[in-house]
Amino acid sequence: MAMSRQWVRPAWRVWSGIGLAALGTVMARPALPGLIVGTLCVAYGLAWRFWAAGHVQKGATITTTGPYRLHRHPLYWGTFWLGVGFAWMINRPWFWAAFLAYYALVYGLTMVQEEAFLQRRFGPLYEAYAARVPRWLPLGRGPRLADPSTRWSWARARRHREHRTLIAVGLWSLLFWLRWKWAL
């Protein structure tokens, strides 16, 4: 799909999410239980994102290995858990509502766009994959492929800049712990 026809452009998706996160950060009331649960959710989300980023070959092929055997959008599944984790850390009911609405709208539309692109590009091959692997919950059971080029790769994860996500999310998480510790 041409960029001009996308409903949700990648840059807009990222910057609007950062804006929502910044607002939540300013208004946060961190508490120890939320920090603990939130940190676990964030770690889970990062693990999914790293796992997916090390497998995905964007636009080149239909990735069907690693987490893509279980879920059509594992990067977004990881992002969902990052948001859940930060909602726990922010500890404000309005943020939960805002995050869930934002995720459903922005990432829901993004998934539909990407699937339409993949369907046009790969046709019946993508249709068969989509029939086996769910969009929303990681419950699929696609086939394992023996092709070594589809194994997890640190170089591939790095190419997708997941190390930057790790650094940003780690620093942001630390901020909430510091705010709680020193009641900032």
N, C-alpha and C positions, 0 to 999 in steps of 0.2 A: 504494500500500500504506500503510495506516495506520502511523504511527510506532510504536505499541505492538506491532505484529506484525512489525516488521523484525528480522531476525537481528542485523544490525550497524548500530547507530544511528550517524549521522554524528559526533556529539560523542564517542562511545566510540571510534570509529575514529581520530579525530584525537588524542585524549588518550592512547590506548594506544600509538600510534605515537610520540608525544612521549616517553612513558615509556621505550620501547625505545631511542630515540635518546639520551636522557639517560644511560641505563645504558652504552650504547656509548661515549658521549663521555667519561665518567668513566674507563672502562677502556681507552681508546684508546692506541695506540702509533704515532702518525703517522710515516711515512717518506716521503722525497721522491718516489720513484716512485708510491706510492699516492696522494699528494697531487696529483700532476700528472694521473694517470689519473682520479682521483676528481673533480677540478675540471672536467675535460672532460665526464665523465658528468653531473655536476650541471648544467652549462651546457646540455647536450642536454636534460635533463629539464625545466629551466625553460623552454627554448624551446618544447617540446611543450605545457607547461601554459599558457603565455601564448597560444600559437596557438589552443589549444582554448578557453580562457576568452573569447577575443575573438569566438568563433563561437557558442558554446552558448547556447541559449535554453531553459533548464531547464523542463521540464514544459509549455511553451507549444506546442512543435512538435518534430518529429524533426529534429534538426540533421544535415544531410547535406553541409555545406560544410567547407572547410578540412580539418583533420585527421580530421573525422568522415566524410570520403569514404574514408579509409584504415583506420580503426579505430573500433570502436563506443565505446571508452572511452579517448580520448586523454589526458584529464586523469590517469587512473590509469596510463597508459603513462608519462607524464612523471613521476609519483610513483615508479614503479618505478625509473626511471633516477636520480632523486634518491637513492633508497635504495641503489642500486648504487654511486653516487658516494661516498656516506658510508661504505659498507662498505669501499671502497678506502681512504678516509681513516682510518677507525678501525683498520684493519689487524689484525683479530683473527678467526681462523677461526670461532669460536663466533658472532660477530656475523653473518657471512655466513649461517650456518645459521638463526639466529634470524630474521633479516630475511626470508629466502626463505620460511620457514615462515609467518611473520606475514603476508607479502604474499599468499601463496597462499590462506591461510585467510580472512583479513579481506577482502581485495579480491576474491577469488574469489566469496565469498558476496555481497558488495556488488554485483558485476556481475550475478549471477543475480537478486538482488532488483530492481535497476533495470530489467533487461530484462523481468522479469515485469510490473512497473508499466507500462512503455512498451507492452508487448504488450496489456495490458488497456485502456490508454487509447487506443491508436491502431490496434489490431487488425491487419488485413491490410497496412496501410501500413508498420507496423513490421516485420512478418514479411518483407516484400519487402526492406526495408533490411537486416535481419539476414541474409538469404540472400546478399546481395552483399558485405557488409562483415564482416570477421572480428572476433572478440572479443579474441583474445590477441595477435596480431602485426599490425602496420600494413601489410597487404598488399592491402587492398580497392581497388576502382576504381569507386566510386559515380559517378553522373552529376553534372556541374557544373550548378548552378542559377544563373539570371541575376538572381534577385530581389536587389536592392541591400540589403535588410534583412538578408540572410544573409552579407554581407561582414564581414571582420574589423573589429572596433570596439574602440578603446582604452577607450571609455566602458563597453562591456560587460565587458571584461577587468577594469576597475577595480571595476565593480559586483560582480564575483565575487571581489574582494579579492586578486587575483593579485599586486598590488604588495606586499602584506604578505608573501606567500610569498617574493617576491624579496628583501625586506629580511631576513626571518628566515633564509633559506637562505644569503644572502650573509654575514651575521654569523656564522652557525654555521660556514661554510667558513673564514672568517677565523680563528676560534678554533683550528681544527686547524693552520693555517699558523703561527699564533703559538706553539702548543704545540710544534710541530716546531722552529721557529726558536730558541726559548728553552728547549727541553726542559722544559716545564712538566709 
